[in-house]
Amino acid sequence: MIDLAFWIQAMIGIPLLGFLISLLVPERKEGLLSKVAFYTAGLNLIVIMIYLVFWAIQGFKAINLEEFVIYRNDNFEFLVDFFFDRVGAVYVTVGGLLTFLITFYSRYYLHREPGYKRFFNTILFFYLGYNVTVLAGNFETLFVGWEVLGLSSFLLVAFYRSHLLPTRNAIKVFSIYRIGDVGIILAMWASHHLWHENVTFLKLMNSDLVHEHLVGHSGVGIFISLMILLAAAAKSAQFPFSSWLPRAMEGPTPSSAIFYGSLSVHLGVFLLMRTFPFWENQVLVRVVIGLVGFTTAILSTLIARVQTSVKTQIGYASLTQIGIMFIELAAGLEMLALIHFSGNAFLRTYQLLVSPSVVSYLIREQFYGFAPSAAKKNEGALNRIKISMYLWSLKEWNLDLLINRLVFNPFKKLGHKLDFLSYRSVLYYFLPAYLIGMGLLIADYKVPEQVRIYLPTVFALLALLMVLKAFSERHSARLSWVMLIMNHCWMVLAIAENELFAWEQVMIYLSGVFVFGLSGLLLITWLKRKTGQHGLTDYQGYVKKYPVIAFLFLLSALGLMGFPLSPTFIGEDLLFSHIHPDQFLLAAFAALAFVMEGIVCVRIFARLFLGSEIKLELKK
């Protein structure tokens, strides 16, 4: 009997090894860098093909591979789990083929391009996250890959990091991704309480088991499904999140092809396919998924027809097809959606890769063969409707404005109302209040029950307000960073007041916060001494002058926000396991605080180190 577990492990291990090797290759050795990426993708593709043969011999059976438990206690288990079925087979095969083609294409396309090493580092990092996502066997493992994809997307959109527009658009894309993370986090939280365990996707395929758990808990089931839809819609740029896709085209053409034409943009469809057995019998959810896809398909078709950029046209055309995939899944046509994904991924990759040549040809054709069209009278109601649709489509139906007004602007306005928060107010009021709260908790002081039931929500709200203050802060990077650290501290107090939160678990959570929080604070202080700058009003572009400091600060930002290189990542999951199933407001505050913290961390990094460099006299 062939051990299929080894081959699944190899699909994760080879991209990881290739990524680590690429980090060690010097920038000047372009040939070696491209070979590492090319042979990594090629070797992994060979492994996939061999595995598919063995899998076919064994009858295409779904395989669940429990790797190892990272952390376990009496009520919680963080299990790394991998799963392979026909959905995973299609996605991992398409991903392997397209990554192999992109690495081959890019070795010539990006020749002598500044950032050649960064590009291949990020592509291999993306490929690692992609394989972890499509081979994940539970939500926790999937979320690891999901976060890696979000970070690699930010880095590739901001590839031309000395320019303002790519930097701003990278933050926009990452911010929308983080909105989707709210859905994943809340879906994991609710599913923990529904299943009383970290449920695997293999168990979700058992219709009788799913039905048994949803009987009497239909409201929870609908909530989980809608949160999954939120994550899928944000990742696949479906309505109302479609506006981020053209902004993501600021990166190099190969990254646009692999991210926003073929692989990354289809992962929302993958998430719906992976959880299809859970929501297939929920009629309301299927209707909502179908409406989201239908609305996206209509609007994207109209927008694509009036775009002047070929990459944007292709991006919106791809969104139209993904919207149709949402409709197909809502109709229960899972296999059709899977075939549709494969065809659309290859087509959009091809179109994006040849788009520079097509544009060059069309420019020559228009120059030599231009013929003005005959003037037409704009009369009649039908023609006025046509003109109105044209103008709305030119404005992309104001979807960008809609997201800003509904999501980000309210957070900014609320953050600006907290401008009274300063170092002094934190030192004189919030820090003593926090220390008193922790002291009473350690002393096991019994707070009256009528007060205690409200304390967790109040403390979580305080934590969220700290993040919103950091989100709106523009005068001091250090103050913004301190507010992010305080957010974690107040969140621990909120959960500790809510339910017994063992000190071992507290230390797992706060260890990453203190290590990465302190390192980030020291780096901001060092940068202020060297440059005299500490505000966040401009993009200061210090990455060119201080590349090592920029890299270290990026690691600090990722660690503080709970990226899967910090114990805080596991601590966040631990923390949510202590939020009761009826405490939706507390869970919402906690999820928003974590998600907004990630946005703030990346924005601080971008404003300090990306964009055009500000030439200032160095302090002597």
C-alpha positions as CSV (number, residue, x, y, z in Angstrom):
1,M,0.0,0.0,0.0
2,I,1.4,3.4,-1.0
3,D,1.8,5.9,1.8
4,L,-0.1,8.9,0.4
5,A,0.6,10.9,3.6
6,F,4.2,11.4,2.4
7,W,3.1,12.9,-0.9
8,I,0.7,15.4,0.8
9,Q,3.5,16.4,3.2
10,A,5.8,16.9,0.2
11,M,3.3,19.3,-1.4
12,I,3.7,21.5,1.6
13,G,7.4,20.8,2.3
14,I,8.8,21.5,-1.2
15,P,7.4,25.1,-1.5
16,L,8.5,25.8,2.1
17,L,12.0,24.5,1.4
18,G,12.2,26.5,-1.9
19,F,11.1,29.7,-0.1
20,L,13.7,29.3,2.6
21,I,16.4,28.6,0.1
22,S,15.4,31.7,-2.0
23,L,15.8,33.9,1.1
24,L,19.5,32.9,1.2
25,V,20.3,33.6,-2.4
26,P,22.0,37.0,-3.0
27,E,20.1,39.6,-4.9
28,R,22.7,39.8,-7.7
29,K,22.4,36.1,-8.6
30,E,19.3,36.4,-10.8
31,G,19.9,33.1,-12.5
32,L,20.1,31.1,-9.3
33,L,17.0,32.8,-7.9
34,S,14.9,32.0,-10.9
35,K,16.2,28.4,-10.9
36,V,15.3,27.9,-7.3
37,A,11.7,29.1,-8.0
38,F,11.5,27.2,-11.3
39,Y,12.7,23.9,-10.0
40,T,10.7,24.2,-6.8
41,A,7.5,24.7,-8.8
42,G,8.5,22.0,-11.3
43,L,9.4,19.4,-8.6
44,N,6.2,20.1,-6.7
45,L,4.2,19.7,-10.0
46,I,5.9,16.3,-10.5
47,V,5.0,15.2,-7.0
48,I,1.4,16.3,-7.6
49,M,1.2,14.2,-10.8
50,I,2.7,11.1,-9.2
51,Y,0.4,11.5,-6.2
52,L,-2.7,11.7,-8.5
53,V,-1.7,8.4,-10.1
54,F,-1.5,6.7,-6.7
55,W,-4.7,8.4,-5.6
56,A,-6.5,7.1,-8.7
57,I,-5.3,3.6,-8.1
58,Q,-6.8,3.7,-4.6
59,G,-10.1,4.8,-6.0
60,F,-10.1,8.6,-5.5
61,K,-11.0,8.3,-1.8
62,A,-11.1,11.4,0.3
63,I,-8.1,11.4,2.6
64,N,-7.7,13.1,6.0
65,L,-4.2,13.4,7.4
66,E,-3.9,14.5,11.0
67,E,-0.4,15.9,11.3
68,F,0.3,17.1,14.8
69,V,-1.2,19.0,17.7
70,I,0.4,22.3,18.4
71,Y,-1.5,22.9,21.6
72,R,-4.0,20.9,23.7
73,N,-5.8,21.3,26.9
74,D,-9.0,19.9,28.4
75,N,-11.3,22.1,26.3
76,F,-9.3,23.0,23.3
77,E,-7.0,21.5,20.6
78,F,-5.1,23.3,17.9
79,L,-4.6,20.6,15.3
80,V,-2.7,20.9,12.0
81,D,-4.8,18.8,9.6
82,F,-4.6,18.2,5.9
83,F,-7.4,16.9,3.6
84,F,-7.4,15.7,0.0
85,D,-10.5,15.2,-2.2
86,R,-11.6,16.0,-5.8
87,V,-11.8,19.7,-4.9
88,G,-8.3,19.8,-3.5
89,A,-7.1,17.7,-6.4
90,V,-8.3,20.2,-9.0
91,Y,-7.1,23.3,-7.1
92,V,-3.6,21.9,-6.3
93,T,-3.1,20.7,-9.9
94,V,-4.2,24.0,-11.4
95,G,-2.1,25.8,-8.9
96,G,1.0,23.7,-9.6
97,L,0.7,24.1,-13.4
98,L,0.2,27.9,-13.3
99,T,2.9,28.5,-10.7
100,F,5.3,26.5,-12.8
101,L,4.4,28.6,-15.9
102,I,4.6,31.9,-14.1
103,T,8.1,31.2,-12.6
104,F,9.3,30.3,-16.1
105,Y,7.8,33.4,-17.7
106,S,9.0,35.7,-14.9
107,R,12.6,34.8,-15.1
108,Y,12.8,36.6,-18.4
109,Y,10.0,39.2,-18.0
110,L,11.6,40.6,-14.8
111,H,15.2,40.4,-15.9
112,R,17.2,43.3,-14.3
113,E,14.1,44.6,-12.6
114,P,14.9,46.1,-9.2
115,G,13.2,43.8,-6.7
116,Y,13.9,40.6,-8.7
117,K,14.7,38.7,-5.5
118,R,11.7,40.0,-3.7
119,F,9.4,38.9,-6.4
120,F,10.5,35.3,-6.4
121,N,10.6,35.2,-2.6
122,T,7.0,36.4,-2.5
123,I,5.8,34.0,-5.3
124,L,7.2,31.0,-3.4
125,F,5.7,32.3,-0.2
126,F,2.4,32.7,-2.0
127,Y,2.6,29.2,-3.4
128,L,3.3,27.8,0.1
129,G,0.2,29.6,1.5
130,Y,-1.9,28.5,-1.5
131,N,-1.0,24.8,-1.0
132,V,-1.7,25.0,2.8
133,T,-5.1,26.6,2.1
134,V,-6.3,24.1,-0.6
135,L,-4.9,21.1,1.4
136,A,-6.2,22.3,4.8
137,G,-8.3,19.8,6.7
138,N,-9.8,22.2,9.2
139,F,-10.5,25.9,9.6
140,E,-7.4,26.5,11.8
141,T,-5.0,25.1,9.2
142,L,-6.9,26.9,6.4
143,F,-6.6,30.2,8.3
144,V,-2.8,29.8,8.4
145,G,-2.6,29.6,4.6
146,W,-5.3,32.3,4.3
147,E,-3.1,34.8,6.3
148,V,0.0,33.9,4.2
149,L,-2.0,34.7,1.0
150,G,-3.1,38.0,2.4
151,L,0.4,39.1,3.2
152,S,1.9,37.9,0.0
153,S,-0.8,39.8,-1.9
154,F,0.1,43.0,-0.1
155,L,3.8,42.5,-0.9
156,L,3.2,41.9,-4.6
157,V,0.8,44.8,-5.1
158,A,3.3,47.0,-3.4
159,F,6.2,45.6,-5.5
160,Y,7.0,49.0,-6.9
161,R,7.3,50.3,-3.3
162,S,8.9,53.6,-4.1
163,H,5.7,54.7,-5.9
164,L,2.8,56.1,-3.9
165,L,-0.1,54.5,-5.9
166,P,1.0,50.9,-5.6
167,T,1.6,51.4,-1.9
168,R,-1.8,52.9,-1.2
169,N,-3.5,50.2,-3.3
170,A,-1.7,47.5,-1.5
171,I,-3.1,48.7,1.8
172,K,-6.5,48.9,0.3
173,V,-6.3,45.3,-0.9
174,F,-5.0,44.1,2.5
175,S,-7.7,46.0,4.3
176,I,-10.5,44.3,2.3
177,Y,-8.8,40.9,2.9
178,R,-8.9,41.6,6.7
179,I,-12.6,42.3,6.5
180,G,-13.0,38.8,5.1
181,D,-10.9,37.6,8.1
182,V,-13.8,38.7,10.4
183,G,-15.9,36.1,8.7
184,I,-13.3,33.3,9.1
185,I,-12.7,34.2,12.8
186,L,-16.4,34.3,13.7
187,A,-17.1,31.1,11.7
188,M,-14.4,29.3,13.6
189,W,-15.7,30.6,16.9
190,A,-19.3,29.6,16.2
191,S,-18.3,26.2,14.8
192,H,-16.2,25.4,17.9
193,H,-19.4,25.8,20.0
194,L,-21.6,24.0,17.5
195,W,-19.3,20.9,17.2
196,H,-17.6,21.2,20.6
197,E,-14.3,20.5,18.8
198,N,-12.1,21.7,15.9
199,V,-14.2,20.0,13.3
200,T,-12.5,18.6,10.2
201,F,-13.7,19.0,6.7
202,L,-13.9,15.3,6.4
203,K,-16.6,15.3,9.1
204,L,-18.5,18.0,7.2
205,M,-19.0,15.5,4.4
206,N,-21.1,13.4,6.7
207,S,-24.6,14.7,5.9
208,D,-26.2,12.8,8.8
209,L,-23.7,14.3,11.3
210,V,-24.2,17.8,10.0
211,H,-28.0,17.5,10.1
212,E,-27.8,16.1,13.7
213,H,-25.8,19.2,14.9
214,L,-27.9,21.7,13.0
215,V,-31.2,20.4,14.4
216,G,-32.2,22.9,17.1
217,H,-29.2,25.1,16.1
218,S,-30.3,26.3,12.7
219,G,-29.6,30.0,13.7
220,V,-26.0,29.1,14.5
221,G,-25.7,27.2,11.2
222,I,-27.0,30.2,9.2
223,F,-24.6,32.5,11.1
224,I,-21.6,30.3,10.3
225,S,-22.6,30.0,6.6
226,L,-23.0,33.8,6.2
227,M,-19.6,34.4,7.8
228,I,-18.1,31.9,5.4
229,L,-19.8,33.8,2.6
230,L,-18.4,37.1,3.9
231,A,-14.9,35.7,3.8
232,A,-15.4,34.2,0.3
233,A,-16.9,37.4,-1.1
234,A,-14.0,39.5,0.2
235,K,-11.4,37.1,-1.1
236,S,-13.0,36.7,-4.5
237,A,-13.8,40.4,-4.9
238,Q,-17.6,39.7,-5.1
239,F,-20.2,42.4,-4.4
240,P,-19.8,44.7,-2.6
241,F,-16.0,44.2,-2.4
242,S,-15.3,44.2,-6.1
243,S,-13.5,47.6,-6.1
244,W,-10.2,46.2,-4.7
245,L,-9.5,44.1,-7.8
246,P,-8.4,46.9,-10.2
247,R,-6.2,48.4,-7.4
248,A,-4.5,45.1,-7.1
249,M,-3.3,45.3,-10.7
250,E,-0.5,47.7,-9.7
251,G,1.9,44.8,-9.3
252,P,3.9,43.2,-12.1
253,T,1.9,41.4,-14.9
254,P,3.0,37.9,-13.8
255,S,1.8,38.5,-10.2
256,S,-1.5,39.9,-11.5
257,A,-1.9,36.8,-13.6
258,I,-1.3,34.3,-10.8
259,F,-3.1,36.3,-8.1
260,Y,-6.0,38.2,-9.6
261,G,-6.5,36.3,-12.8
262,S,-6.2,32.7,-11.8
263,L,-5.5,31.4,-8.3
264,S,-6.0,33.8,-5.3
265,V,-9.2,35.4,-6.6
266,H,-10.8,31.9,-6.9
267,L,-10.1,31.0,-3.3
268,G,-13.5,32.4,-2.2
269,V,-15.1,29.8,-4.6
270,F,-12.8,27.2,-3.0
271,L,-14.0,28.1,0.5
272,L,-17.6,27.7,-0.5
273,M,-16.9,24.3,-2.2
274,R,-15.0,23.1,0.8
275,T,-17.9,23.9,3.2
276,F,-20.6,23.0,0.6
277,P,-21.9,20.0,2.6
278,F,-22.5,22.3,5.6
279,W,-24.7,24.9,3.9
280,E,-26.2,23.0,1.0
281,N,-29.5,22.4,2.8
282,Q,-29.8,26.0,4.1
283,V,-32.1,27.5,1.5
284,L,-31.7,31.1,2.7
285,V,-27.9,30.9,2.5
286,R,-28.0,29.5,-1.0
287,V,-30.3,32.3,-2.1
288,V,-27.9,34.9,-0.7
289,I,-24.9,33.3,-2.4
290,G,-26.8,33.2,-5.7
291,L,-27.8,36.9,-5.3
292,V,-24.2,37.9,-4.5
293,G,-22.9,36.1,-7.6
294,F,-25.7,37.4,-9.8
295,T,-25.1,41.1,-8.7
296,T,-21.4,40.7,-9.2
297,A,-21.7,39.2,-12.6
298,I,-24.0,42.0,-13.9
299,L,-22.0,44.9,-12.4
300,S,-18.6,43.4,-13.4
301,T,-19.8,42.9,-17.0
302,L,-20.9,46.5,-17.3
303,I,-17.7,47.8,-15.7
304,A,-15.4,45.6,-17.8
305,R,-16.9,47.0,-21.0
306,V,-15.9,50.6,-20.3
307,Q,-12.4,50.2,-18.9
308,T,-9.4,51.7,-20.7
309,S,-6.9,49.4,-19.0
310,V,-6.6,45.9,-20.4
311,K,-5.6,44.4,-17.1
312,T,-8.6,45.9,-15.4
313,Q,-10.9,44.7,-18.2
314,I,-9.5,41.1,-17.8
315,G,-9.9,41.4,-14.0
316,Y,-13.5,42.4,-14.1
317,A,-14.2,39.8,-16.8
318,S,-12.8,37.2,-14.4
319,L,-15.1,38.5,-11.6
320,T,-18.1,38.0,-13.9
321,Q,-17.1,34.3,-14.3
322,I,-16.5,34.0,-10.6
323,G,-20.0,35.5,-9.9
324,I,-21.4,32.8,-12.2
325,M,-19.5,30.2,-10.2
326,F,-21.2,31.5,-7.0
327,I,-24.6,31.0,-8.8
328,E,-23.6,27.5,-9.9
329,L,-22.7,26.6,-6.3
330,A,-25.9,28.1,-5.0
331,A,-27.7,25.9,-7.6
332,G,-25.9,22.8,-6.3
333,L,-23.7,22.4,-9.4
334,E,-20.5,21.9,-7.6
335,M,-18.8,19.8,-10.3
336,L,-19.7,22.4,-13.0
337,A,-18.2,25.2,-10.8
338,L,-15.0,23.2,-10.4
339,I,-14.6,22.7,-14.2
340,H,-15.5,26.4,-14.7
341,F,-12.7,27.4,-12.2
342,S,-10.1,25.4,-14.2
343,G,-11.1,27.0,-17.5
344,N,-11.3,30.5,-16.2
345,A,-8.0,30.3,-14.4
346,F,-6.0,29.2,-17.5
347,L,-7.8,31.7,-19.8
348,R,-7.2,34.7,-17.5
349,T,-3.6,33.7,-16.9
350,Y,-3.0,33.6,-20.7
351,Q,-4.8,36.9,-21.3
352,L,-2.9,38.7,-18.7
353,L,0.5,37.3,-19.8
354,V,-0.1,38.4,-23.4
355,S,-1.8,41.7,-22.6
356,P,1.4,43.8,-23.1
357,S,1.7,42.5,-26.6
358,V,-2.0,42.9,-27.3
359,V,-1.9,46.5,-26.1
360,S,1.1,47.3,-28.3
361,Y,-0.7,45.8,-31.3
362,L,-3.9,47.7,-30.7
363,I,-2.0,51.0,-30.3
364,R,-0.4,50.5,-33.8
365,E,-3.8,49.5,-35.2
366,Q,-5.5,52.6,-33.8
367,F,-2.7,54.8,-35.0
368,Y,-2.7,53.6,-38.6
369,G,-6.3,52.5,-39.1
370,F,-8.3,55.0,-37.1
371,A,-11.7,56.0,-38.6
372,P,-14.1,58.3,-36.7
373,S,-17.5,56.9,-36.2
374,A,-20.5,58.8,-37.5
375,A,-22.2,61.1,-35.0
376,K,-25.4,59.9,-33.5
377,K,-28.2,61.8,-31.9
378,N,-28.6,61.0,-28.2
379,E,-32.4,60.9,-28.1
380,G,-35.0,58.7,-26.4
381,A,-35.4,57.2,-23.0
382,L,-33.6,54.0,-23.9
383,N,-30.5,55.9,-25.0
384,R,-30.6,58.0,-21.8
385,I,-30.6,54.8,-19.7
386,K,-27.7,53.5,-21.7
387,I,-25.7,56.7,-21.1
388,S,-26.5,56.5,-17.4
389,M,-25.4,52.9,-17.2
390,Y,-22.2,53.9,-19.0
391,L,-21.4,56.7,-16.5
392,W,-22.2,54.5,-13.5
393,S,-19.9,51.8,-14.9
394,L,-17.1,54.3,-15.5
395,K,-17.4,55.1,-11.8
396,E,-17.4,51.4,-11.0
397,W,-20.8,51.9,-9.4
398,N,-19.1,53.7,-6.6
399,L,-18.3,50.4,-4.9
400,D,-15.1,51.9,-3.5
401,L,-17.0,54.8,-2.0
402,L,-19.6,52.4,-0.6
403,I,-17.0,50.4,1.3
404,N,-15.3,53.5,2.6
405,R,-18.6,55.0,3.9
406,L,-20.0,51.9,5.4
407,V,-16.8,50.5,7.0
408,F,-13.6,52.6,7.1
409,N,-15.0,56.1,7.5
410,P,-17.1,55.3,10.5
411,F,-14.1,53.7,12.2
412,K,-12.0,56.8,11.3
413,K,-14.6,59.2,12.7
414,L,-14.9,57.2,15.9
415,G,-11.1,57.1,16.2
416,H,-10.8,60.9,15.8
417,K,-13.3,61.3,18.7
418,L,-10.6,59.6,20.8
419,D,-8.0,62.2,20.1
420,F,-7.9,63.0,23.8
421,L,-6.0,59.7,24.2
422,S,-2.3,60.4,24.6
423,Y,0.7,59.1,26.4
424,R,-0.4,61.1,29.4
425,S,-4.0,59.7,29.5
426,V,-2.7,56.2,28.9
427,L,-0.2,56.6,31.7
428,Y,-2.5,58.3,34.2
429,Y,-5.8,56.6,33.5
430,F,-5.9,53.5,31.4
431,L,-2.7,51.8,32.6
432,P,-3.6,52.2,36.3
433,A,-7.1,51.0,35.6
434,Y,-5.7,48.0,33.8
435,L,-3.3,47.2,36.6
436,I,-6.1,47.4,39.1
437,G,-8.3,45.1,37.1
438,M,-5.5,42.5,36.7
439,G,-4.7,42.9,40.4
440,L,-8.3,42.1,41.4
441,L,-8.3,39.2,39.0
442,I,-5.1,37.7,40.5
443,A,-6.4,38.3,44.0
444,D,-9.6,36.4,43.0
445,Y,-11.8,39.3,44.1
446,K,-15.5,38.4,43.6
447,V,-17.1,41.2,41.6
448,P,-20.9,41.4,42.1
449,E,-22.6,39.2,39.5
450,Q,-24.8,42.1,38.2
451,V,-21.6,44.0,37.4
452,R,-19.4,41.1,36.3
453,I,-21.7,40.0,33.4
454,Y,-21.1,43.3,31.7
455,L,-17.3,43.6,32.3
456,P,-16.1,41.4,29.5
457,T,-18.0,43.3,26.9
458,V,-16.9,46.7,28.3
459,F,-13.3,45.7,28.4
460,A,-13.5,44.3,24.9
461,L,-15.0,47.6,23.7
462,L,-12.1,49.4,25.4
463,A,-9.7,47.2,23.5
464,L,-11.5,48.0,20.2
465,L,-11.4,51.7,21.0
466,M,-7.6,51.5,21.5
467,V,-7.3,50.0,18.0
468,L,-9.6,52.6,16.5
469,K,-7.5,55.4,18.0
470,A,-4.4,53.7,16.5
471,F,-6.2,53.5,13.2
472,S,-6.9,57.3,13.1
473,E,-3.6,58.4,14.7
474,R,-1.4,60.3,12.3
475,H,0.9,62.4,14.5
476,S,2.8,59.7,16.4
477,A,3.8,56.2,15.2
478,R,4.8,55.3,18.7
479,L,1.5,56.3,20.2
480,S,-0.3,54.3,17.6
481,W,1.9,51.3,18.3
482,V,1.4,51.6,22.1
483,M,-2.4,51.6,21.5
484,L,-2.1,48.3,19.6
485,I,-0.2,46.7,22.6
486,M,-2.8,48.0,25.0
487,N,-5.6,46.4,22.8
488,H,-4.1,43.0,23.5
489,C,-3.8,43.7,27.2
490,W,-7.4,44.8,27.6
491,M,-8.6,41.9,25.5
492,V,-6.9,39.4,27.8
493,L,-8.6,41.1,30.8
494,A,-12.0,40.9,29.0
495,I,-11.7,37.2,28.4
496,A,-10.2,36.5,31.9
497,E,-13.3,38.2,33.4
498,N,-15.6,36.2,31.2
499,E,-14.3,32.7,32.0
500,L,-11.4,31.0,33.6
501,F,-8.5,31.8,31.4
502,A,-5.5,29.8,32.7
503,W,-2.3,31.8,33.1
504,E,-0.5,29.3,30.8
505,Q,-2.9,30.4,28.1
506,V,-2.4,34.1,29.0
507,M,1.3,33.7,28.6
508,I,1.0,32.0,25.2
509,Y,-1.1,34.9,24.0
510,L,0.9,37.7,25.5
511,S,4.4,36.3,24.8
512,G,4.1,37.2,21.2
513,V,2.5,40.6,22.0
514,F,5.3,41.6,24.3
515,V,8.2,40.3,22.2
516,F,7.1,41.8,18.9
517,G,5.4,44.8,20.5
518,L,8.6,45.8,22.3
519,S,10.8,45.2,19.3
520,G,8.5,47.3,17.1
521,L,8.6,50.1,19.7
522,L,12.4,50.1,19.8
523,L,12.6,50.2,16.0
524,I,10.2,53.2,15.8
525,T,12.3,54.9,18.5
526,W,15.5,54.2,16.6
527,L,14.0,55.5,13.4
528,K,12.9,58.7,15.0
529,R,16.3,59.3,16.4
530,K,17.9,58.8,13.0
531,T,15.5,60.8,10.9
532,G,13.6,63.1,13.3
533,Q,10.4,61.7,11.8
534,H,7.7,59.9,13.9
535,G,4.4,60.9,12.3
536,L,2.2,58.9,9.9
537,T,0.9,61.7,7.7
538,D,3.1,60.8,4.7
539,Y,4.6,57.8,3.1
540,Q,8.2,58.3,4.1
541,G,10.0,55.5,2.0
542,Y,12.8,54.6,4.5
543,V,13.0,51.1,3.2
544,K,15.6,52.2,0.6
545,K,17.9,53.7,3.2
546,Y,17.2,51.2,6.0
547,P,16.2,47.8,4.4
548,V,17.2,45.7,7.4
549,I,15.2,47.9,9.8
550,A,12.3,47.7,7.4
551,F,12.4,43.9,7.4
552,L,12.7,43.7,11.2
553,F,9.8,46.1,11.6
554,L,7.7,44.1,9.2
555,L,8.3,41.0,11.3
556,S,7.4,43.0,14.5
557,A,4.1,44.1,12.8
558,L,3.2,40.6,11.7
559,G,4.0,39.2,15.2
560,L,1.9,41.9,16.9
561,M,-1.1,41.3,14.6
562,G,-1.0,37.6,15.3
563,F,0.4,36.3,12.0
564,P,1.4,32.6,12.1
565,L,4.9,33.3,13.2
566,S,3.9,34.4,16.7
567,P,2.4,32.4,19.7
568,T,-0.4,35.1,19.6
569,F,-1.8,33.4,16.5
570,I,-2.7,30.3,18.6
571,G,-3.5,32.5,21.6
572,E,-6.3,34.2,19.5
573,D,-7.9,30.9,18.8
574,L,-7.6,30.0,22.5
575,L,-9.1,33.3,23.5
576,F,-12.2,32.8,21.3
577,S,-12.7,29.4,22.8
578,H,-13.6,31.2,26.1
579,I,-16.3,33.3,24.5
580,H,-19.7,31.7,25.1
581,P,-22.0,30.9,22.2
582,D,-24.5,33.5,23.2
583,Q,-22.0,36.4,23.5
584,F,-22.2,37.6,19.9
585,L,-21.4,41.2,20.8
586,L,-18.2,40.2,22.7
587,A,-17.1,38.0,19.8
588,A,-17.8,40.8,17.4
589,F,-15.7,43.3,19.4
590,A,-12.9,40.8,19.7
591,A,-12.9,39.9,16.0
592,L,-13.0,43.5,14.9
593,A,-10.2,44.4,17.2
594,F,-7.9,41.7,15.9
595,V,-8.8,42.5,12.2
596,M,-8.4,46.2,12.6
597,E,-5.1,45.7,14.4
598,G,-3.7,43.9,11.4
599,I,-4.7,46.8,9.1
600,V,-3.1,49.3,11.5
601,C,0.1,47.3,11.7
602,V,0.5,47.2,8.0
603,R,-0.4,50.8,7.6
604,I,2.3,51.9,10.1
605,F,4.8,49.8,8.2
606,A,3.7,51.2,4.8
607,R,3.8,54.8,6.0
608,L,7.2,54.5,7.6
609,F,9.0,52.5,5.0
610,L,7.2,52.5,1.7
611,G,6.5,55.3,-0.8
612,S,8.8,58.0,-2.0
613,E,11.7,58.7,0.4
614,I,11.5,62.1,2.2
615,K,14.9,63.7,2.0
616,L,15.7,65.2,5.4
617,E,18.8,66.3,7.1
618,L,19.9,63.5,9.4
619,K,20.3,64.4,13.0
620,K,23.9,64.8,14.1
